[in-house]
Amino acid sequence: MPIRFHLDENVDRAVAAGLRRRGIDVTTASDSGLIGAPDLGHVEFALGEGRVIFTHDSDFLRIADRGEAHAGVVYCHPRDHSIGEIILGLVALWRHCGSEDMRNRVVFL
């Protein structure tokens, strides 16, 4: 099954728009009513929906490190890549990995 993404509230909306233009299924914190929700709320939502979280928030790395079950986390420090580079990285991941490959896995862009 293809990866479906969930973007937390720290991610620029342009990333979601770029992924959607490429036909990739993506939700955002805003779409999901999760603005201001705790990080574990995002993890639970994404796990329930089978969505890989993309974030700039390193707290998600700590959650994954504690062994919390998750559908996958993709992390990128906010200053490491442009929006275009982030989109290209997520598209490449979407093309080469399935949702099963991402379960409980952390990927760094």
C-alpha angles and dihedrals in degrees: 000000000000120000116264115199136218117197118205121223094268092067120094113250089233088073091059091046092050093050093047091051086059092052096255118146108238137164127194133208088254094050090049098046091246101124105136093008118139116262091251088058089060091046092051092046093048093046092050091050095040091241128150112230118231113197148157089207113103090201087082088061090056091049091052091045090055088061098252109161113250140164091239138297127227113193131191126172106240094240097045100079141019120244089258092052091049091052092049091049093050092046090052090050090048090052096047105035134051126216090257090058091056101050109124090352128127120209125189120211 
